[in-house]
Amino acid sequence: MIAFSSCNSFDANARRLQRTLHEQQQKAEVLTEHLKEAILNNNFDSIWHHTHADNSIIFYVYKGRQLVYWSNSWLSASNRSIQYIYDKWQYMQWDNAVGICHRVKVGDYQIVVAIPIKYNYALTSTQLHNGFIPPFRGKEHWNLRLNQSQNHVIPIFSNDGAYLFSLEELSKEEMEQQSSQYEVIESFSYQSLLAVDKQDTTFSRIKIRAYYVIVFTMIAILLIIAIGSLIRYQGFRHMRLGGKFQIVLTPTVMVILLSIFLVSIEHSQRVFIETQQLRLGKKAQYVQMALQNMYFWDMNLSPSNTSALNIDLRDMSFAYETDIHVYDLHGRLIGTSTPQLFEKGILPPYIAPEVFFSDAKKLVQYDHIGNVRYLSAYTEFINGNYTHMGYIALPSFISQEEMAAHLQGFILKLLPLYILLLIGSIIVVWIVSNRVTSSLSMVTTQLQDNKAGQHIHYPYSDEFGEMVGHYNQMMDALAESTERLARSEREMAWRTMARQVAHEINNPLTPMKLTLQQLQRTKGTERFEEYFNESTQLLIDQIDTLSHIAQSFSSFAKMPEVKPTEVDVAAKLFAFVALMSNNQDNIPIRYVGPESGVIAIADADQITQVFTNIVRNALQAMEGRPNSDIIIILKSANSKSIIKNELDTTKQWIKISFSDNGPGIPKEMQEKVFVPNFTTKNTGAGLGLPISKNIVEGSGGKICFQTSEKGTTFFVYLQKIG
């Protein structure tokens, strides 16, 4: 059994390497079983299928000492090495790699399954260097070295020489006996166990892990801060539409152009490689024709003429500027222009399996030497009779300098164009955003300056044009609806006025009719003279009422147009109070304010009527109440006393208050105070306050009131001058 033991640092990387070895060994054992089944069933096509299954696990199939199938050509393992491989997992060092492997016998065949771990080249360079093999890559900072010790123990060390873990052959009984030394993590196959040594870790690994933790923590914190700042940023919401377009579209265009630029570079690189593939294919064809002429009469290739073939291939390699390898019909190397590559174990002595088992006569594919990826062109080695004698391979290493020079030239040609495209795109984005927002600004300006019912002019047939068209149609429909509504309201007003006039006239007519009838009945009686005098006075009073009603409706109907001008409101108000002080109800009227000098915007002829209507209503409301009085106050209106959202606070205003101590206005009637024809009295047409409202608002002012059970106050606001 193979036991994996490590220092009880329980180093995460060491543990991952253990797990990877465990997983690879499981895959290898499953693959071995499939290969055994294929050989027993004589199904060699199935073996070829497994060749492409997993490149991280390499297998060889021998018949005796003859290699008949192989999964990969990069591992340099000679035929004689098979005699040193046992029927169990063991450490193995090849010419160009180290790892573990085992052998299984199946009749006349032998299966060797290998798990390479790390490259082990005798010659290294910046491109060809020792390192981990996938899937063990990612642990390069360890720079592991594997050394075979006694008793088939394979210790694995880190770069600083610290022991990490080992591959050790232990029986199950030995594992149980050493349970104090090993902590069994899991049992993963019938052949091996995974265990961890119970020793302490080194301080250096703790420092490495802490470093990565700190770095990733800082990155995470910065990322969270950046996302939070973006979420909290509110300025974007309040930007104008043109700015939003520019902010959104400019990065989008830049990303698109950058993506196209990168794709163009990738495409250029791909075209360059495809060009190299075509050249390499043509070069392989020329080499094939040259070797065909040189070995025109040969019937086969054998190791006996290797030296002469190497000389010919070396001469041809100088002529065609490429390495040339020749393989026999069994895929074995028999000639090369660079024998040192094979002597040092950099390349294996047999052809790539994809080529050997392929039906194609010509093939260009990628091969690998360690981490170096290179192109190889393969073609048949034929003689003058077109007899197939072997294979020709031409590897081509595309130099990084050549690729960099090609890309540099491409970028230098393409970069100015993309800079111009970027600048042009930004200008186009700016123009388009301004064009869109200018159309919107045009519509917005017309809407601000538009009067009710007017059309908006927009000369274009785009989406804004459609919106403007719908708006104009809506305005036409609204104007028509407004006209119908106004007509209906006028008709309704006249109907209401007619009903009110009929009602107001009918009220005095009824007692007049009754009085006349009673007068007729008393004719010729003793009381006729007395009743005649009483009836005459009653009829005169009712006739006066009818006259007053007629006069009120006539005033409302013929109310002149309000003509605002500069008026000394204080002088008007002072004169009005002096006139009304001797009212017939004997209710005192007090005035608080200057006698003159308060100039405001009002109708000079009609403002006194406003005062009269308000005071007359107050006198009628307090009729018969003791201790009644009216207080009129004139003063400048401060910012707190101005009616918000109804008066322009940038202007100066005066406030005239008319306060009485009457019973107040009932809550259900407060909304109808300024409605024409509404009255709470037995007499009157209910037109005084509506007329007053029309006069005040026609002068640009405002009239309102406050009421309670203790009295009512009317407020008149007028714009102050000076």
ZALOFI-281897 format. One record per residue (C-alpha): residue in one letter; x, y, z. Coordinates in steps of 0.001 Angstrom, whole numbers. Example, Ala and Ser with C-alpha at 12.3 -4.5 7.8 and 13.67 -1.06 7.14 Angstrom:
<atoms>
<A <12300 -4500 7800>>
<S <13670 -1060 7140>>
</atoms>
This chain:
<atoms>
<M <0 0 0>>
<I <996 3617 -508>>
<A <562 5795 2547>>
<F <692 9570 2357>>
<S <2148 11067 5495>>
<S <2938 14730 6140>>
<C <3964 17136 8842>>
<N <1057 17987 11033>>
<S <1306 21561 10034>>
<F <-1622 20269 8162>>
<D <-415 22678 5543>>
<A <-3299 23385 3199>>
<N <-1125 23159 95>>
<A <450 19911 1208>>
<R <-2993 18538 1891>>
<R <-4208 19579 -1562>>
<L <-1232 17855 -3138>>
<Q <-2094 14728 -1195>>
<R <-5667 14913 -2390>>
<T <-4558 15398 -5958>>
<L <-2326 12338 -5779>>
<H <-5233 10424 -4302>>
<E <-7597 11487 -7110>>
<Q <-5057 10756 -9842>>
<Q <-4354 7309 -8418>>
<Q <-8086 6548 -8398>>
<K <-8377 7633 -12051>>
<A <-5332 5543 -12958>>
<E <-6771 2453 -11335>>
<V <-10095 2909 -13148>>
<L <-8217 3429 -16440>>
<T <-6183 275 -15808>>
<E <-9345 -1774 -15410>>
<H <-10729 -415 -18735>>
<L <-7483 -1246 -20525>>
<K <-7445 -4779 -19081>>
<E <-11011 -5313 -20272>>
<A <-10174 -3990 -23767>>
<I <-7150 -6288 -24091>>
<L <-9050 -9340 -22848>>
<N <-11840 -8590 -25366>>
<N <-9306 -7853 -28115>>
<N <-10928 -4433 -28546>>
<F <-7966 -2244 -29376>>
<D <-10175 529 -30741>>
<S <-11312 1042 -27173>>
<I <-7668 1512 -26146>>
<W <-7298 4246 -28724>>
<H <-10405 5910 -27273>>
<H <-8791 6031 -23825>>
<T <-5725 7680 -25359>>
<H <-7614 10962 -25387>>
<A <-9441 10477 -22076>>
<D <-7038 12182 -19653>>
<N <-3653 13573 -20631>>
<S <-2590 13845 -16978>>
<I <-2392 10028 -16787>>
<I <-108 8297 -19271>>
<F <-238 4633 -20192>>
<Y <1809 2285 -22363>>
<V <789 -1091 -23728>>
<Y <3594 -3541 -24454>>
<K <3485 -6901 -26156>>
<G <6552 -8525 -24776>>
<R <9175 -5802 -25099>>
<Q <7456 -4174 -28103>>
<L <5517 -932 -27508>>
<V <2221 -1226 -29386>>
<Y <64 1557 -27890>>
<W <812 4715 -25954>>
<S <-1321 7638 -24809>>
<N <1199 10486 -24949>>
<S <4556 11188 -26514>>
<W <6077 13736 -24189>>
<L <7223 11323 -21469>>
<S <10621 9916 -22423>>
<A <10495 6281 -21281>>
<S <12679 3752 -23039>>
<N <11585 151 -23644>>
<R <14173 -1174 -21230>>
<S <12720 778 -18345>>
<I <9791 -1632 -18171>>
<Q <11941 -4218 -16405>>
<Y <12362 -1858 -13445>>
<I <8640 -1296 -12950>>
<Y <6830 -3472 -10410>>
<D <3260 -4662 -10136>>
<K <2566 -2008 -7514>>
<W <2676 1760 -7178>>
<Q <6230 3042 -6997>>
<Y <8332 6125 -7439>>
<M <9743 6519 -10951>>
<Q <12255 8924 -12426>>
<W <12236 9280 -16174>>
<D <14659 11271 -18325>>
<N <12398 14327 -18272>>
<A <9985 13818 -15338>>
<V <9400 12266 -11915>>
<G <6240 10637 -10639>>
<I <4690 7320 -9658>>
<C <3668 4334 -11784>>
<H <2790 664 -11693>>
<R <2596 -2301 -14087>>
<V <-198 -4820 -14723>>
<K <205 -8019 -16767>>
<V <-2644 -9152 -18992>>
<G <-1691 -12319 -20859>>
<D <1073 -11518 -23372>>
<Y <513 -7783 -22774>>
<Q <1779 -5459 -20097>>
<I <118 -2192 -19100>>
<V <2218 545 -17541>>
<V <249 3429 -16024>>
<A <2187 6532 -14987>>
<I <1227 9645 -13029>>
<P <3867 12310 -13731>>
<I <4149 14940 -10997>>
<K <7011 17213 -11957>>
<Y <9257 17941 -14933>>
<N <12893 16940 -14521>>
<Y <14814 18154 -17555>>
<A <18571 17874 -17727>>
<L <18654 21041 -19846>>
<T <16483 23968 -18769>>
<S <15795 27480 -20027>>
<T <13300 30275 -19524>>
<Q <10741 28335 -21591>>
<L <11863 24797 -20801>>
<H <12048 24639 -17006>>
<N <11280 22179 -14276>>
<G <7936 22517 -12597>>
<F <4716 20813 -11694>>
<I <2616 18995 -14246>>
<P <-1170 19519 -14435>>
<P <-3231 18924 -12304>>
<F <-480 19488 -9712>>
<R <298 22933 -11077>>
<G <-449 25805 -8757>>
<K <2067 24646 -6191>>
<E <5112 26052 -7963>>
<H <6283 27958 -4893>>
<W <7092 24621 -3278>>
<N <9594 23574 -5937>>
<L <9272 19989 -4708>>
<R <12057 17465 -5040>>
<L <11404 13751 -4805>>
<N <14144 11423 -3551>>
<Q <13956 7642 -3350>>
<S <14963 6465 109>>
<Q <15308 3054 1572>>
<N <12385 705 1982>>
<H <10621 2300 -997>>
<V <9833 5485 930>>
<I <9477 8530 -1350>>
<P <9941 11707 737>>
<I <8742 15023 -683>>
<F <10372 18265 442>>
<S <9659 21940 1>>
<N <12080 24449 -1498>>
<D <13499 25316 1919>>
<G <14139 21670 2677>>
<A <11197 21138 5006>>
<Y <9625 17702 4924>>
<L <6050 17819 3624>>
<F <4866 14248 3173>>
<S <5999 10925 1748>>
<L <4818 8040 -360>>
<E <5486 4951 1685>>
<E <4697 1274 1230>>
<L <2782 142 4298>>
<S <568 -2810 4924>>
<K <-2766 -2378 6625>>
<E <-1327 -4025 9734>>
<E <1583 -1592 9762>>
<M <-799 1294 9451>>
<E <-2737 44 12451>>
<Q <478 -426 14429>>
<Q <1625 3124 13668>>
<S <-1709 4751 14436>>
<S <22 6833 17077>>
<Q <2282 8354 14412>>
<Y <-283 8697 11610>>
<E <-3725 10219 11637>>
<V <-5846 8347 9088>>
<I <-7784 10849 7048>>
<E <-9577 8521 4661>>
<S <-9269 5223 2921>>
<F <-9510 5789 -801>>
<S <-8748 2451 -2458>>
<Y <-7889 -1133 -1759>>
<Q <-4270 -326 -2513>>
<S <-3512 2765 -477>>
<L <-4402 4866 2564>>
<L <-4166 8570 3203>>
<A <-2562 9591 6483>>
<V <-1177 12775 8022>>
<D <1865 12929 10251>>
<K <1319 14453 13701>>
<Q <4231 16929 13720>>
<D <4053 20745 13997>>
<T <4185 23135 11113>>
<T <6920 25610 10317>>
<F <6657 29306 10989>>
<S <7396 30192 7362>>
<R <4198 28613 6049>>
<I <2161 30417 8675>>
<K <3640 33703 7447>>
<I <2806 32848 3832>>
<R <-803 32020 4670>>
<A <-1134 35178 6796>>
<Y <199 37256 3905>>
<Y <-2416 35926 1507>>
<V <-5162 36349 4089>>
<I <-4200 40004 4617>>
<V <-3988 40720 874>>
<F <-7346 39136 58>>
<T <-8976 40794 3076>>
<M <-7764 44220 1938>>
<I <-9016 43582 -1593>>
<A <-12407 42499 -257>>
<I <-12648 45605 1971>>
<L <-11742 47948 -890>>
<L <-14284 46240 -3134>>
<I <-17017 46579 -514>>
<I <-16162 50275 3>>
<A <-16250 50928 -3762>>
<I <-19610 49208 -4194>>
<G <-21050 51005 -1162>>
<S <-19876 54392 -2453>>
<L <-21466 53693 -5836>>
<I <-24756 52728 -4200>>
<R <-24793 55841 -1995>>
<Y <-23996 58209 -4857>>
<Q <-27156 60193 -5608>>
<G <-25821 62856 -7969>>
<F <-26555 60741 -11017>>
<R <-30274 60864 -10338>>
<H <-30316 64659 -10371>>
<M <-28234 65140 -13509>>
<R <-29696 66408 -16736>>
<L <-30625 63888 -19384>>
<G <-27737 64880 -21689>>
<G <-25193 64293 -18926>>
<K <-26724 60895 -18162>>
<F <-26469 59923 -21826>>
<Q <-22825 60980 -21968>>
<I <-21890 59213 -18716>>
<V <-23566 55964 -19766>>
<L <-22731 55895 -23468>>
<T <-19095 57037 -23332>>
<P <-17828 54117 -21155>>
<T <-20005 51745 -23182>>
<V <-18451 52898 -26429>>
<M <-14974 52719 -24899>>
<V <-15567 49155 -23692>>
<I <-16931 48116 -27092>>
<L <-13965 49638 -28927>>
<L <-11530 48099 -26450>>
<S <-13197 44709 -26901>>
<I <-12975 45052 -30680>>
<F <-9339 46106 -30316>>
<L <-8508 43043 -28203>>
<V <-10437 40760 -30554>>
<S <-8520 42276 -33461>>
<I <-5225 41532 -31715>>
<E <-6373 37976 -30995>>
<H <-7458 37590 -34610>>
<S <-4114 38924 -35823>>
<Q <-2313 36454 -33585>>
<R <-4513 33621 -34871>>
<V <-3901 34654 -38494>>
<F <-175 34742 -37799>>
<I <-271 31218 -36340>>
<E <-2413 29951 -39220>>
<T <107 31443 -41624>>
<Q <2865 29621 -39772>>
<Q <854 26405 -40003>>
<L <495 26802 -43760>>
<R <4203 27529 -44146>>
<L <5102 24557 -41966>>
<G <2792 22307 -44006>>
<K <4406 23512 -47233>>
<K <7848 23009 -45721>>
<A <6920 19435 -44711>>
<Q <5817 18801 -48260>>
<Y <9179 20027 -49622>>
<V <11088 17896 -47100>>
<Q <8973 14895 -48064>>
<M <9818 15390 -51755>>
<A <13532 15872 -50985>>
<L <13703 12702 -48847>>
<Q <11729 10824 -51469>>
<N <14375 11711 -54068>>
<M <17239 10862 -51705>>
<Y <15774 7473 -50695>>
<F <14136 6725 -54022>>
<W <15119 3039 -54164>>
<D <14932 2219 -50439>>
<M <12176 -183 -49387>>
<N <12330 322 -45636>>
<L <14007 2303 -42868>>
<S <15995 475 -40239>>
<P <18254 1495 -37340>>
<S <21269 335 -39362>>
<N <21375 3498 -41473>>
<T <20605 5925 -38618>>
<S <23958 7724 -38755>>
<A <23720 8399 -42482>>
<L <20084 9475 -42105>>
<N <21005 11865 -39292>>
<I <23647 13489 -41483>>
<D <21147 13941 -44320>>
<L <18529 15322 -41958>>
<R <21017 17739 -40386>>
<D <21982 19067 -43837>>
<M <18327 19455 -44785>>
<S <17546 21196 -41483>>
<F <20042 23923 -42387>>
<A <18471 24282 -45832>>
<Y <14870 24420 -44596>>
<E <15629 26102 -41230>>
<T <13748 23529 -39174>>
<D <14373 20404 -37117>>
<I <13500 17120 -38841>>
<H <12655 13826 -37131>>
<V <12037 10515 -38895>>
<Y <10112 7588 -37374>>
<D <9688 4022 -38718>>
<L <6396 2284 -39355>>
<H <6209 1305 -35655>>
<G <6507 4916 -34525>>
<R <10107 4542 -33253>>
<L <12683 7242 -33836>>
<I <15329 6224 -36377>>
<G <16754 9571 -37454>>
<T <16852 13206 -36316>>
<S <18692 16429 -37041>>
<T <18915 17166 -33290>>
<P <19792 13896 -31467>>
<Q <20673 15777 -28241>>
<L <16955 16449 -27632>>
<F <16399 12722 -27315>>
<E <19679 11925 -25565>>
<K <18827 14396 -22786>>
<G <15313 13046 -22413>>
<I <13637 16231 -23574>>
<L <11712 14367 -26301>>
<P <10553 10720 -26261>>
<P <11879 8279 -28887>>
<Y <8483 7626 -30493>>
<I <5952 9535 -32486>>
<A <2852 11241 -31112>>
<P <-4 8709 -30793>>
<E <-2494 11026 -32532>>
<V <-354 10839 -35655>>
<F <474 7163 -35431>>
<F <-3125 6059 -35088>>
<S <-4528 8645 -37493>>
<D <-5573 7848 -41059>>
<A <-4514 11268 -42314>>
<K <-1421 11358 -44548>>
<K <-613 14942 -43539>>
<L <-1227 16513 -40181>>
<V <-313 19772 -38442>>
<Q <-926 19832 -34691>>
<Y <324 21219 -31402>>
<D <2832 19229 -29322>>
<H <4366 19977 -25937>>
<I <7754 19979 -24318>>
<G <7037 20668 -20724>>
<N <5209 23992 -20633>>
<V <6334 24899 -24146>>
<R <3639 24537 -26812>>
<Y <4861 24208 -30401>>
<L <3621 23289 -33872>>
<S <4554 20039 -35540>>
<A <3903 19021 -39126>>
<Y <3686 15303 -39857>>
<T <3709 13585 -43215>>
<E <4479 10160 -44638>>
<F <7985 9048 -45563>>
<I <7632 7492 -49034>>
<N <10065 6171 -51651>>
<G <10004 6416 -55421>>
<N <7244 3817 -55686>>
<Y <5181 5764 -53104>>
<T <5654 2960 -50613>>
<H <5017 4042 -47036>>
<M <8258 3565 -45063>>
<G <7729 5777 -41996>>
<Y <6872 9254 -40757>>
<I <8468 12686 -41054>>
<A <8031 15273 -38277>>
<L <8929 18958 -38521>>
<P <8633 20887 -35210>>
<S <8332 24648 -35419>>
<F <8987 26846 -32432>>
<I <7389 30236 -33006>>
<S <9722 32604 -31223>>
<Q <8206 34986 -28766>>
<E <10280 37772 -30275>>
<E <8801 37089 -33718>>
<M <5261 36968 -32319>>
<A <5864 40135 -30290>>
<A <7273 41920 -33334>>
<H <4237 40915 -35395>>
<L <1805 42070 -32730>>
<Q <3763 45271 -32151>>
<G <3614 46140 -35847>>
<F <-85 45319 -35945>>
<I <-796 47422 -32874>>
<L <1215 50364 -34183>>
<K <-861 50277 -37363>>
<L <-4170 49748 -35617>>
<L <-3745 51969 -32566>>
<P <-4005 55367 -34338>>
<L <-7162 54205 -36095>>
<Y <-8753 53125 -32837>>
<I <-7717 56368 -31124>>
<L <-9437 58297 -33922>>
<L <-12468 56002 -33626>>
<L <-12541 56547 -29871>>
<I <-12346 60329 -30193>>
<G <-14912 60295 -33008>>
<S <-17222 58059 -30968>>
<I <-17016 60395 -27978>>
<I <-17828 63355 -30242>>
<V <-20737 61436 -31803>>
<V <-22031 60510 -28329>>
<W <-21837 64167 -27303>>
<I <-23608 65336 -30495>>
<V <-26301 62654 -30302>>
<S <-26971 63312 -26610>>
<N <-27212 67052 -27275>>
<R <-29439 66396 -30289>>
<V <-31811 64294 -28225>>
<T <-31845 66691 -25299>>
<S <-32173 69734 -27588>>
<S <-35391 68313 -28982>>
<L <-36611 67722 -25461>>
<S <-35512 71231 -24421>>
<M <-37407 72696 -27391>>
<V <-40583 70954 -26314>>
<T <-40024 71879 -22650>>
<T <-39522 75582 -23505>>
<Q <-42705 75689 -25546>>
<L <-44591 73978 -22733>>
<Q <-43342 76597 -20243>>
<D <-44313 79471 -22536>>
<N <-47475 77833 -23790>>
<K <-50844 79286 -23007>>
<A <-53836 77095 -22406>>
<G <-55095 75461 -25559>>
<Q <-52209 76473 -27824>>
<H <-50385 73961 -30048>>
<I <-46717 73101 -29732>>
<H <-44647 73318 -32911>>
<Y <-42143 70502 -33475>>
<P <-40777 70132 -37029>>
<Y <-39508 66514 -36824>>
<S <-41318 63178 -37206>>
<D <-39512 61235 -34501>>
<E <-40802 59966 -31156>>
<F <-40917 63506 -29788>>
<G <-42913 64494 -32874>>
<E <-45423 61742 -32127>>
<M <-45625 62891 -28493>>
<V <-46172 66515 -29571>>
<G <-48854 65404 -32057>>
<H <-50707 63516 -29326>>
<Y <-50343 66554 -27049>>
<N <-51822 68882 -29676>>
<Q <-54706 66472 -30241>>
<M <-55268 66371 -26495>>
<M <-55235 70184 -26362>>
<D <-57847 70336 -29146>>
<A <-60016 67823 -27343>>
<L <-59500 69683 -24059>>
<A <-60406 73022 -25641>>
<E <-63562 71535 -27097>>
<S <-64398 69948 -23767>>
<T <-63669 73224 -21971>>
<E <-65970 75112 -24329>>
<R <-68753 72600 -23773>>
<L <-68196 72759 -20045>>
<A <-68218 76558 -20066>>
<R <-71409 76592 -22114>>
<S <-72978 74128 -19734>>
<E <-71819 76126 -16731>>
<R <-73232 79332 -18228>>
<E <-76533 77655 -18892>>
<M <-76542 76209 -15391>>
<A <-75649 79600 -13939>>
<W <-78503 81277 -15782>>
<R <-80908 78564 -14638>>
<T <-79716 78997 -11068>>
<M <-79932 82765 -11387>>
<A <-83432 82531 -12801>>
<R <-84546 80277 -9955>>
<Q <-82974 82601 -7408>>
<V <-84523 85700 -8969>>
<A <-87932 84000 -9060>>
<H <-87525 82923 -5462>>
<E <-86389 86343 -4270>>
<I <-89238 88095 -6138>>
<N <-91827 85566 -5026>>
<N <-90995 86098 -1337>>
<P <-92324 89741 -1174>>
<L <-95107 89109 -3697>>
<T <-96850 86643 -1434>>
<P <-97394 89051 1515>>
<M <-98297 91804 -979>>
<K <-101015 89602 -2467>>
<L <-102354 88652 946>>
<T <-102366 92308 2051>>
<L <-104358 93378 -1008>>
<Q <-106847 90551 -532>>
<Q <-107329 91511 3097>>
<L <-107737 95119 2051>>
<Q <-110517 94142 -351>>
<R <-112339 92204 2355>>
<T <-112217 95137 4770>>
<K <-113604 97626 2195>>
<G <-116736 99373 3515>>
<T <-116006 98428 7126>>
<E <-115087 100626 10025>>
<R <-111503 99294 10083>>
<F <-110873 99984 6385>>
<E <-109223 103353 7013>>
<E <-106882 101965 9702>>
<Y <-106040 98833 7758>>
<F <-105516 100828 4589>>
<N <-102761 102869 6208>>
<E <-101049 99733 7595>>
<S <-101320 97901 4283>>
<T <-99972 100832 2363>>
<Q <-96826 100941 4552>>
<L <-96347 97149 4193>>
<L <-96666 97334 413>>
<I <-94125 100164 308>>
<D <-91629 98040 2357>>
<Q <-92091 95049 75>>
<I <-91696 97240 -3003>>
<D <-88404 98524 -1507>>
<T <-87262 94926 -1005>>
<L <-88063 94133 -4645>>
<S <-86153 97224 -5704>>
<H <-83150 96186 -3636>>
<I <-83217 92680 -5122>>
<A <-83443 94081 -8623>>
<Q <-80620 96485 -7903>>
<S <-78388 93656 -6526>>
<F <-78937 91404 -9508>>
<S <-78427 94349 -11824>>
<S <-75159 95220 -10090>>
<F <-73929 91634 -10352>>
<A <-74930 91367 -13985>>
<K <-73569 94754 -14971>>
<M <-70558 94669 -12674>>
<P <-67883 96726 -14405>>
<E <-64455 95307 -15257>>
<V <-61915 95621 -12482>>
<K <-59300 98288 -13261>>
<P <-56357 97893 -10855>>
<T <-54379 101031 -10114>>
<E <-52363 102556 -7291>>
<V <-54776 103577 -4530>>
<D <-54279 105081 -1061>>
<V <-56115 102260 690>>
<A <-55645 103839 4142>>
<A <-57415 107037 3089>>
<K <-60250 105083 1454>>
<L <-60681 102906 4526>>
<F <-60515 105816 6955>>
<A <-63205 107725 5029>>
<F <-65383 104612 4859>>
<V <-65196 104022 8626>>
<A <-66090 107673 9297>>
<L <-69133 107316 7055>>
<M <-70297 104056 8585>>
<S <-69769 105021 12186>>
<N <-73323 106458 12405>>
<N <-75026 103292 11165>>
<Q <-78679 102712 11877>>
<D <-77920 99690 14072>>
<N <-75822 101799 16398>>
<I <-73021 99168 16382>>
<P <-69622 100779 16975>>
<I <-67032 100444 14221>>
<R <-63408 100976 15269>>
<Y <-60470 101489 12940>>
<V <-56834 100719 13769>>
<G <-54323 101964 11216>>
<P <-52949 105021 9475>>
<E <-55285 107664 8056>>
<S <-53390 107759 4750>>
<G <-50146 106949 3038>>
<V <-50641 103182 2446>>
<I <-50506 102676 -1328>>
<A <-51689 99385 -2820>>
<I <-52936 97919 -6110>>
<A <-56774 98059 -6189>>
<D <-59756 99394 -8154>>
<A <-60230 102959 -6872>>
<D <-63954 103003 -7708>>
<Q <-64896 99552 -6404>>
<I <-62660 98946 -3368>>
<T <-65084 100854 -1139>>
<Q <-67870 98480 -2235>>
<V <-65751 95605 -894>>
<F <-65535 97302 2497>>
<T <-69273 98024 2407>>
<N <-70292 94462 1584>>
<I <-68119 92955 4337>>
<V <-69235 95424 7013>>
<R <-72926 95173 6004>>
<N <-72742 91365 6386>>
<A <-71159 91811 9825>>
<L <-73864 94272 10916>>
<Q <-76598 91891 9786>>
<A <-74916 88973 11585>>
<M <-74757 90885 14905>>
<E <-78311 92301 14698>>
<G <-79953 92166 18114>>
<R <-76777 90930 19929>>
<P <-75619 92974 22928>>
<N <-72143 94474 23183>>
<S <-71547 94071 19437>>
<D <-68723 95855 17661>>
<I <-66597 95728 14526>>
<I <-62817 96215 14465>>
<I <-61006 97061 11224>>
<I <-57182 96780 11231>>
<L <-54828 97832 8426>>
<K <-51173 96746 8563>>
<S <-48368 95290 6467>>
<A <-48424 91530 6060>>
<N <-45277 89724 7254>>
<S <-43966 86430 5842>>
<K <-45764 84364 8484>>
<S <-49160 85925 7835>>
<I <-49003 85579 4032>>
<I <-51114 82761 2616>>
<K <-48546 80260 1315>>
<N <-48893 78726 -2154>>
<E <-51502 81433 -2987>>
<L <-49556 84693 -2787>>
<D <-46183 85560 -4279>>
<T <-43883 85784 -1261>>
<T <-41367 87867 -3225>>
<K <-43820 90794 -3241>>
<Q <-44956 93106 -403>>
<W <-48564 92882 831>>
<I <-50973 94717 3141>>
<K <-53609 92963 5217>>
<I <-57012 94454 6117>>
<S <-58941 92482 8730>>
<F <-62694 92971 9461>>
<S <-63540 91343 12802>>
<D <-66948 91012 14452>>
<N <-68171 89202 17559>>
<G <-71196 87645 15929>>
<P <-72306 83999 16103>>
<G <-69916 82892 13369>>
<I <-70608 80948 10185>>
<P <-71824 77348 10532>>
<K <-69311 74723 9351>>
<E <-71615 73267 6707>>
<M <-72034 76753 5126>>
<Q <-68407 77895 5136>>
<E <-67586 76500 1687>>
<K <-70522 78430 100>>
<V <-69692 81897 1457>>
<F <-68309 83171 -1864>>
<V <-70804 81230 -4031>>
<P <-73234 83571 -5904>>
<N <-76867 83503 -4787>>
<F <-75996 81910 -1456>>
<T <-77245 83661 1659>>
<T <-78008 82779 5258>>
<K <-80395 85733 5693>>
<N <-84093 85963 5046>>
<T <-83550 88878 2735>>
<G <-80874 89634 166>>
<A <-79643 87962 -2959>>
<G <-76358 86554 -1593>>
<L <-74213 88521 -4073>>
<G <-72256 90870 -1829>>
<L <-69330 88587 -962>>
<P <-69033 87056 -4493>>
<I <-68852 90602 -5884>>
<S <-66204 91494 -3292>>
<K <-64182 88400 -4148>>
<N <-64273 89300 -7857>>
<I <-63077 92850 -7170>>
<V <-60216 91812 -4841>>
<E <-58901 88944 -6996>>
<G <-59279 91101 -10103>>
<S <-56783 93465 -8468>>
<G <-54318 90611 -7871>>
<G <-55208 90210 -4191>>
<K <-56806 87580 -2038>>
<I <-59872 87489 273>>
<C <-60489 84816 2913>>
<F <-61984 84435 6392>>
<Q <-61698 82739 9770>>
<T <-64755 81981 11859>>
<S <-65722 80492 15206>>
<E <-68545 80738 17742>>
<K <-66984 83975 19061>>
<G <-67043 85777 15737>>
<T <-65808 86016 12182>>
<T <-62831 87825 10625>>
<F <-62489 88555 6912>>
<F <-58995 89226 5524>>
<V <-58277 91250 2404>>
<Y <-54733 91063 962>>
<L <-53598 93689 -1527>>
<Q <-50176 94202 -3133>>
<K <-48313 97060 -1469>>
<I <-46448 99693 -3458>>
<G <-43372 101268 -1935>>
</atoms>
